[in-house]
Amino acid sequence: MKKRSFLKMSSALLAGVAFTPFYSCFTPPKKRLKNWAENIEFSTDNLYYPESISEIQEIVKRCKKIRVFGSRHSFNRIADSDANMISLSALNKVIDINEKEHTVTVQGGIRYSELAPYLYKKGYALPNLASLPHITIEGAVATATHGSGVSLGNLATSVSAIEFVDATGALVHLTRKDHASEFAGAVVSLGALGIVTKITLDLVPTFDMTQVVYLNMPMKTLKNNMLAVLSASYSVSLFTNWANQNVSEVWLIDKAINGATAEIKSEFYGAKAARNNVHPVIDQSAEKVTDQMGVPGPWFERMPHFKMGFKPSTGKELQSEFFVGIEHAYDAMMAIEQLHKQITPHLFITEIRTIKGDDLWMSPCYQQDCVAFHFTWKQENEAVNSVVNQIEEKLAAYRVRPHWAKIFTLKPEVLQLRYERLHDFKSLMKRYDPQGKFRNDFIDRNLLGS
């Protein structure tokens, strides 16, 4: 184990951890970690960086409380702990590609940016990716993060098997095939069942993609065409800052036909073809974004919005995201539009996209195809929380569900009613973590409290 993984003895004992002499050496961190946006400082500096599954098991056995943190791309305290935190960043390897089953098995700390180029060289692809390839796969899976596409489920739907360390330190193996019901509850785990050490993902044959952008589509155009627009290609994203009832950009990402440059029509539902690469926030440099203008490229260099070699998006920002049934897409959009005066001053951009429904108990898209409204906010915490609350009220009629790792203000008693299988998930928590070792204030408040 690396030196940085050893903890202060005094801090560890206060957190309920007993050590053998092997764990008594340490190099304390200079300061507590923050999340990616730096709006959250984690509540402990007791950090572990194990390099093997056996180390994870030993750490879990010794800790009374512990949470996993990945790429820290969360905007609330879902990953936080006031006792102990563990990173799997050293466990980021590809374990195996099963050519017969068309799957890949990876360690729990790997990121999409590490796996995707490897798969491409081997002739494979993942069917979907998030906007940012920089995030850990398990972090995305555990919170049901998604890419875009009416026929594409969130990233957790690609998981066909998982392995995790439960509260006793035992290894648990679950597969979609052999443990269907329990598996559906365990994949989107919110980190509350254990520490995921291995993940198996479904693969498809590799492919190239193109990306074409159109500018300035009036929102009124979407009244009778919203689903047609959102299903016009493999992946579609609409961007707006809610000013002037205008969709500033429409991104159409599709499979390349025989490796050829995509045809760019002059108009798409009234929007005009962009003449150059553009950033989702139109006045920012396009240097960070993946190539557009119909130029073909590998799937992992087109599905995300941002290139792997750059700090993504706008930098220091806040994010929230809300899911409603796709049948309410236009009405929900226009309900949000009523708040444009409150939203626009605090916003960088909103992205609107679709996700296919699934059977994962804690997924926001459980048993419903969804449209998602993703807000990238300026770092104005008080104002953002106020506007987010107003958005939630506007979307209440559509039984809105928030992204688990982003900013929301829904009361626990309301949130809990939106998840029909929450009782079953609580049973899984009791089975694999009866004493709440993997729970934190976020889990206790939002899943168990009121």
N, C-alpha and C positions, 0 to 999 in steps of 0.2 A: 504494500500500500504506500502511496506517495506521502511525503511528510505533511503536505497541506491537508491530508485527510485526518490527521490526528487532532484531537480536541483538548482544550484545557480541562484538566481533571476536575477542578472546582465547578466549572460550568456544567460539565457532563453529569456530575453527581447530583447537582440541583435539578437537572432535567430527568433524573431517574435512571441513569446509565451506570452500570457496574463494569469495571474494566479489569482485565488481566494485565500483567506487566507488558504484554505485547502492544497494548493500545495506549500505553501511558505516555509515549513521546508525542510531541506536537510542534507544529509551527503555526501559531494563531494567525488568522487573517488580520490584515491591517484595518479593515473596516467591513461593515456588513454589506452584503450584496444588494443590489437593486434590480428591479425588473428591467426589461428592454427599454421601456419608455421613461424609466427613472421617476415615475410617479408613485412607486411602491418601494419602500425599503423593507427587506425581510426582517423578521422579528428575532432572529437568532444568528449568531456567528458560529454555531456548532455545525460544521459542514463536513460531510464525508464524500470522498471520491474513490470508491472501490474499483478494483481492477479485475475482479472475478466474481462469479456467482456465489462461491463459497464465502467470500468477504461480505457480500450483501446479506447472506443468511446469518452470518455471525453478528453483523451490525443490527439487523432486525431483532434478533433474539435479545440483544443487550439493551435496546431502547424501549422505553415505555411509550414514547410518542415520536413519530418521524413522518416527514413528507418528502416526496420526490420533486425536484425542480429540473426542468429541461433547458430549453433555449431561453427561458424567462420571458417568452412572448405572451404574457398574460397581463391584463390591465386591472385586475382585482386581486384579492388575496387567496385565490383558490389553491395556489401552490405553497402558501406561507406556513410557517410553523414557529411557535415560540419555544420549541424544545430542540429538535434536531432536523436537519435537512440533508438529503442525499442526492448526488448527481451521478448519472450513468455515462458521463461524457467520455470516459475511458473505454466504455463498452459500446463501440460504434462500428463493429465489423459485420460484413456479410458472412453468414454461416454456411448457407447452401442454396443453390438453385436446383429445384426439382423439375427436370425437363418433362417428366411424364405428367406431373400434376400441374405444371405451369405456375409454380409458386416460387417465392424467394423467402428464406428465413433469415432474419437479421437480429442483431443484439438490440437491447432496449434503448440504447443511447444514440443510435444513428440518426442523422438528419436526412431529409430529402435531397439536399444538395450533395451529400456524400454518396447516396445510393443511386440516384438517377443516372449520372454519367456511366457508372459501372454497368447498370442494366442495359443502357443503350449500346455499349460495346459488345455485350453478350447477345444482342438481338431481341431484347425485351423492352417492355414499357409498363408503367403503371397507367391504369385507365384515367386517373384524375390526379391533379395536384392543386395545392393551395396557391394563393396569389404570391406568397413568399416562400421560396424553397429553403430558406435558412432555418426553419423550425424543425424540431425533433419529430420523428414519425409518431412515437408513442404519445407525446404531448398533444399532437393533432388528433390522434385516434381517441384518446381518453376524454376529449372534450367535443368530439363530433365536429371538428373543423372540416371545411369543405372547399372544393373548387366550384365549378359552375357547369350546369348542363341539365336539361330537363330529363335526360335519360341516365344521368350520373348521380349516384348516391354520394354522401359525404365520405371523407377519407377513411372512416372507420368501417365502411361497408366492404373495403378491399381485404379486410383481415379474415383469414380462414383458420388461424390457430394462434393461441397465446400461451405463454408460460409466465407465471408470476410467483413471487415469494410471498406467502401469506403471513399472518401475524405470529405464527409459531416458528417461522423460519423454514417451513416446508415448501417444496416446489409443487405448484399446481399446474397441470397441463389441461387445456380445454381446446376442443376443435369444433368448428361449425358442423362437421359431419357427425361426430360421435356424442356431442353434448349440446344439441341444438337449442333447447330452451334456456339452460343456464348460460350458454355462450352468448346469447342475445342480451343478457343482462350484464355480462362481465366485460364486454369489449369497451363500451363507453363507461368507464369505471370512475371517472373524476378523481382517480388516485386513491379511492376509498376502500379498495379490496386488497391491495398489495402492491408490490414493486415489480413491474413488468420487465422481465429479463430477456425474453425472446418474442418476436412477432413474425408470423407468416402471412405474406401478402399475395393476393392473386396477381398474375401477370397476363399480359396480352402481347402478341408480336409487336415489335417496335414499329414506329411510324414517324413520318415527318409532318409538320403542321405549318400553317400560314396564319398570319394575323393581319386583319384589315380594319381600319378605324374610320368611322364617319362622324361628322361634327354637326351639332345643333339640330336636334330633333325636337320639335314642339311636343310637350307632354300630351296635348290634346290628340295628337296622332295615335297615341297608345290606347285611347279609349276603346277602340274596336279592334286593335291590332296587338295588344300587349303580349299575348301568348305566342302569336306568330313571330313577333320580333325576338322574344326570348328563346324561341326554339329554332331560330334561323340558321344556326350552325352548331358544331360540336360543343362550343362554349360561348356564351354571350354575357357581356357585362355592359350595363348602362351606368354612366356617371353623371351626377348632377350636384350642384351646390344649392339647389332649390330657389335660385333666382330666376325670375321672369318665366316661370313654368316651362323651363327648357332643360332638355337632356343634352349636356354639353358634348358628350362623347358616347359612341356605341362601338364596342370592341367585338369583332366577330373572329373567333378562333376556330379553324377547321382543319381537317386532315388534308394534307397536300395530295393533289391528284398527279400520280406518276412523277412526283418530285418537281412539279412545275410551279412557277409563280402564279399566285391566285389572280383571277380576274377582278379588277376593281371597277365597279360600276360608278358612274358619276353621282348617283343618289341611292339612298336606302331609306325608304319610308320618309322621304322629305329631308333626310340628313345628307350633307354633302361629304364626299370623300376627302379625307385628310391628304395633304400633299407632302407631309413629312411625319416622321415619328413624333408622337406626342406623349407627354406625361399625363396620368389621370387627372392631376391638378394642372390645368392647361398652361398656366404661366410658369411652371417649373421646368427645368432642363430635362430633356428626354434621354440624357446620357445613361440613366440607371435602368430604363425600361427595356424589355425584350423587343427584338426587332419586329417591325410592322411592315407596312407597304406591300403586303402579300408575298414577302420573301420567304421561301421554305427553310425550315430548320428543324432540328431534333425536337421531339415532343416536349422535353423538359426545358427547352429554351423558348417555348411559345406559350405553353399553358400558364406558367406564372407571369405575373405582370412585371416582375423586377428581376434583373440579372443576378446571378449568384455571386458575382465578384464585388458587388456594391452593397453598402448599407441600404436596405430597402425603404420604400415608401417615402414619407416626408422627413423622416428622422424622429425627433422627439414629438410624439403625438399621443393622443388618447384614442381608444377605439371602443365602439359598442356595435352590437349587431342584433337584429330582431327578425324572427321567422314567423310567417303566417302562411296559411294554406294558399296554394297557388291560385285557386279560384277567386281569391280576394285581392289579387296582385294590383290591379288598377285602382280599386277603391281604397286599398291601404295606402298606396302611393299618394293619392289625392288627399287622404286624411292627414298624412304627414305634411303635405304641401301647405296645408292651412297654417302651419307653424313656421313658414319660411322666414318671417321677420325675426323670430326667435332663434332659428337654427343657423342661418347663413353667417352672421357675424362671428360665430365660434367654430365654424366648420372649414376644414380643408376640402373634403369631397365626400359624397355618398356614392356607394356602388350598389347596384341592384342586380341580383342574379338568382338563378333557380337551382333547386336541389331535388333529386328524386327521393321519394319516401323510402323508409326502411323499417325493419322490425327490431331495432336496437332500443332497449327500454328507455334509456336516458338521452336518446338523441332528440334534438328539437324537431326532427323530421320523422318521428315515430308515426308510422302508418298514415303519413300525408305528404304528398308532393308540396314543396314549399317555394315561396319567394323570400329572399333574404334582403334586408336593408342594412348595409354596412356603413357605419359612420366613422370617418377619420377626423377627429377633433383636434383643435388647437389645445395646448396644455393650459386650459383655464378650468380647473377642477370644479369650482363652485358653480360656475355658469353651466358647464357641461352636465353636471348632475341634475341641475334644475331642468334643462331642456330634455334630457333623457327621460326624466319623470313625466314630462308633458307628452313626449312621443309614446311612451307606454300607455298613457291614458287614452290617446287617440286610437291606439291599436288594440285596446282591451276588448272591443267587440269582436275581434278576430282571434281571440285566445292566443295572443302573442306569446312566444317563448324567446328568451334571450340566449345569446351565446354564453356558455358557462364561464368562459375565461375573460369576458369583456365587461365593460361597465354597464350595470343595470341597477334599478332601484325597486323592482317589484318586491312586494312584501312576501315573506316566506310562505304564508298561508295561501296566497294567490298562486305563487310559483308551483307549490306542491300539487295544487289541483290540476295543473296543466300536464302532469305526468301520470298517466293511467297506471303505469307499472311501478310506481314509486314504492308501494308496499312490498312488491316482489324484490325490488332492488335492496330495500332495507333488510330483507331476509338473507340476501347474499352477503351483505355487510356483516350481519350477525354471525353467519356461518364462517366466513374467512377472517373476520376481525371482531370477535365478540366484545373485546374490551376497548375498542375504538383507537387502537394504536395508530392507524393511518388517517384518522379524522383530525380536522382542525376546526377553528371557529367558523370558517366559511361553510364547511360540510354540516356541522352541527346546527348552524342557524338556518341554512337554506333547505336542508333535507329533513332535519329532525325537529327544528324549533318553530317558533311562530312569533 
